[in-house]
Structures are given as structure tokens and as C-alpha cells.
């Protein structure tokens, strides 16, 4: 899971109450919750390997968390473990939040390397420049963005955000900008807020 899906899932979590967001507090409990979800979704065979792949660790590490032999994962693994458990916790509630979010604008704040190519002037950037952009995506873009999350297609989500920034943020100025295509790379920050 990349920065776009992380940001979308955080926005969904922000719409839930603290009770609805509750997950197991220990690494053992979180690993067990992930394993239960994998078994429920795809069966027993290979469940530990799938959990390991989701976390970017070895199956042996998963077994150590499940047995309680390893209680304090490195910060990055702990964050991934928590994010994965939150993403799969309370699926019905999360689906309702996403369904409601498809009909409203979504605030986007991103910091990424943005480069461009202009087919009219022939100008382009050799390397993208790190830019911070805060915009509100209308349902025209927000709806397919949420659908990409539901479909598990982060590449499509990336395409939608790039298309929005290109068409509505850059090209709206008109003139030469109407021929500009952007590249969105090395995303450092991707935050979303579902408008009420």
C-alpha cells in the first residue's frame, strides 16, 4: 500500500468514532487480527505468507509476533501493521463512509515532485520540483478515486490525481498551460479530508 491509499484510508478512519476505530493494541493482537482477516477472505492456505507480504516482512517474523516472542516491532513495521489492521477493521462501516464520500468533494493536500511537458512550446522540466498543493477534488474526480480504493488499484488512483492536477490546477489558467502535461513522482505527503 502506498501513500495515496494510506491517505485515503486515514480519511475514512477520521470519519469513524473512537469506538469504531478501536483495534488491538499489541503487535500480537494486530498480527492475529490480520491473519483472521486473511483466512476469512482467501482461506487458510498461505495466509501467513500473505500477511507477511502485506507488512513487508518474512513469514517467520509474523510467527514471532503471533506467538508473542517479538513484542516491539520497528517503528515502520508497527505503523504498517496498525495501518493494515485499520484498513481491514469494520469493513461495513468503512464501506458506508466510502459510499457517502463518493458524493461529496474531497480536500487533497499533497507534497510531491511535479514536472511538466508542454507540447505547444516544447518546454519541459528535466526533474520535477517538490511542490505542496492543497486543492478540493469535486465528485467528478473524487468518485472514481474512492472506487480505485475499493478496487485496490493504486495506479488508477495515482492517474486520477495526476489528471485532476493537470486538468483543473495547471490547465485552467489557459493559454500555453492548456497544452501542459504533468508528471507526479516521489510523493512525500498525501492527505485527504472528506467534506461533510
C-alpha positions, 0 to 999 in steps of 0.5 A: 500500500502506498501513500495515496491509499494510506491517505485515503484510508486515514480519511475514512478512519477520521470519519469513524468514532473512537469506538469504531476505530478501536483495534488491538493494541499489541503487535500480537493482537494486530498480527492475529487480527490480520491473519483472521482477516486473511483466512476469512477472505482467501482461506487458510492456505498461505495466509501467513505468507500473505500477511507477511507480504502485506507488512513487508516482512518474512513469514517467520517474523509474523510467527514471532509476533503471533506467538508473542516472542517479538513484542516491539516491532520497528517503528515502520513495521508497527505503523504498517501493521496498525495501518493494515489492521485499520484498513481491514477493521469494520469493513461495513462501516468503512464501506458506508463512509466510502459510499457517502464520500463518493458524493461529496468533494474531497480536500487533497493536500499533497507534497510531491515532485511535479514536472511538466511537458508542454507540447505547444512550446516544447518546454519541459522540466528535466526533474520535477520540483517538490511542490505542496498543493492543497486543492478540493477534488469535486465528485467528478474526480473524487468518485472514481478515486474512492472506487480505485480504493475499493478496487485496490488499484493504486495506479488508477488512483495515482492517474486520477490525481495526476489528471485532476492536477493537470486538468483543473490546477495547471490547465485552467489558467489557459493559454500555453498551460492548456497544452501542459502535461504533468508528471507526479513522482516521489510523493512525500505527503498525501492527505485527504479530508472528506467534506461533510 
